[in-house]
Amino acid sequence: MELIKFVDISRFHLPLRNKLHEAAIRVIDSGAYIKGPDVKIFEANLAQWMGVEEVCGTACGTSALWAALKGLGVKAGGEVITTVHTAIATAEAITLCGATPVFCDLEPGYFFLSAQEVEKKITPRTQAIVPVHLYGQPVNLDDFLELGRKYGIPVIEDCAQAQGARYKGKYVGTQSDAAIFSFFPSKNLGGFGDGGAFTTKDLDKMNWMRMFSNHGRSEKYDHEFEGINSRLDTLQAALLNVCLPYLDQWNESRRQVALWYDEGFADVEEVTIPQVLPETEPIYHVYVVLVPDRDGLREYLRANQIQTGIHYPIPLSLQQAYSYLNQGAGSFPLAEEACARMLSLPMHPALDREEVERVVDTVKEYLVR
Ligand SMILES: Cc1ncc(COP(=O)(O)O)c(C=O)c1O
C-alpha cells in the first residue's frame, strides 16, 4: 500500500524543479545572499499580487508579527487580544513586545476566535487585536474591524496560514491596519527554509517596521534605533519568486481536495467537516475534521499508510509557557473540546481524487468497526 503523505511539498514543486534550480544557482553564483536584488523583486511582486502598496520580507512570520505589533504601538505593559487556538508564534510575538497575550475562545462552530469574546476582554490596556485566519479559513473580519474602530485599537491579521484566502472578494491581509505572512515550507506559499512578510497601508509605520527588521537601520551603519535581524534571504526571495505565480492555482487545487473530502463525508454523521463563513474563500492550509475517538482513528490511518496531523493538540492556555496566566482546564471550553477531537487529514495541491477517496474510505471503515 502506498503512503499518503500529510504534505508532499516536493511532489507539487516537481513541475517547477528546473526553474527553482536555475534561481538557486543564480543566487549562489551572485554572492549577494543578503539584500540581493531578488528580495526587492519579490516584495514588489507580492505587493502587486495582493493589491497593496508595499510588502516587506522578513526572516520568518514570527518576527514579521513582532515588527507589526511594535510598529502599531504595542509596548511593555500592554495587552494584545488573540485566539487561544493558534500556533504559539502568534502569542510569542506579543510577549516579545513586552505585552501580555489575552486569549479568547472560538467562534461557535468554527476554529477561529470569536469577535464577541474579544470585545469582552477589551480593557484600557488593550493595544491590538490579532485575529488569526487559522487553517486558511478567513475570520469574519468586518466584526474585528468594527471593534477596532469602536475602541480605537489596531487590528493586525495573522495570515500565516491564509496566503491567498479571500474575505468579501479581497485577499486577507489587505483590509486591516497590518498583516503578516509566513513562508515556512509547508505554508501555502512555502519557501525552502524560513521566511515571512508584513504589510501595512501606513507608509510611515511600514518604514519603521522595515527598519526594525534590519537593525533599526536607515542606511548602512546608520542606526536610528535598535531593531532585530529579520531579513528575508535573497535565496528564499528568488525561490519564492518562482512559486508565487502558482499560488492561486495551488490554492484552487486545495479547494478541490477539500470539496472531495466534504462530499466524501457528507453522509458520515460522526465526522464534522470544516464550516466556511459566507463571503469567504478559504485556502485550506490544512483540512481539519472533528471526530470521535480521534487518537484511535489516527492510529488506524497510520497503520493504513495515511499520515495525519493535529493542529493543535493543546490550547495555548494549557501550555506550560502560559501557566503564569493561570487559565486552567475549563477556561476555554470550545477550544479545549475542539483540540481533543480534531484531526488534520492529508492536504496539499497535488493530492488526487483516488487518494482522497482512500482517506475517506479508511476513515469510514474505522467508524463502522
Ligand atoms: C498562525 C501562525 N502564526 C504565525 C506563525 C509564525 O510563522 P513562522 O513559522 O514563519 O515564524 C505560524 C507558523 O507556524 C502560524 O501558523
PDBQT file of the ligand as one rigid body, heavy atoms in Angstrom, charges set to zero:
ROOT
HETATM    1  C1  LIG A 401      -0.876  31.107  12.761  1.00  0.00    +0.000 C 
HETATM    2  C2  LIG A 401       0.603  31.283  12.671  1.00  0.00    +0.000 A 
HETATM    3  N1  LIG A 401       1.133  32.461  13.039  1.00  0.00    +0.000 NA
HETATM    4  C3  LIG A 401       2.455  32.697  12.963  1.00  0.00    +0.000 A 
HETATM    5  C4  LIG A 401       3.314  31.720  12.509  1.00  0.00    +0.000 A 
HETATM    6  C5  LIG A 401       4.774  32.004  12.512  1.00  0.00    +0.000 C 
HETATM    7  O1  LIG A 401       5.383  31.820  11.293  1.00  0.00    +0.000 OA
HETATM    8  P1  LIG A 401       6.922  31.349  11.185  1.00  0.00    +0.000 P 
HETATM    9  O2  LIG A 401       6.967  29.880  11.452  1.00  0.00    +0.000 OA
HETATM   10  O3  LIG A 401       7.278  31.703   9.775  1.00  0.00    +0.000 OA
HETATM   11  O4  LIG A 401       7.689  32.133  12.169  1.00  0.00    +0.000 OA
HETATM   12  C6  LIG A 401       2.811  30.496  12.112  1.00  0.00    +0.000 A 
HETATM   13  C7  LIG A 401       3.693  29.428  11.593  1.00  0.00    +0.000 C 
HETATM   14  O5  LIG A 401       3.844  28.380  12.140  1.00  0.00    +0.000 OA
HETATM   15  C8  LIG A 401       1.416  30.255  12.198  1.00  0.00    +0.000 A 
HETATM   16  O6  LIG A 401       0.884  29.087  11.814  1.00  0.00    +0.000 OA
ENDROOT
TORSDOF 0
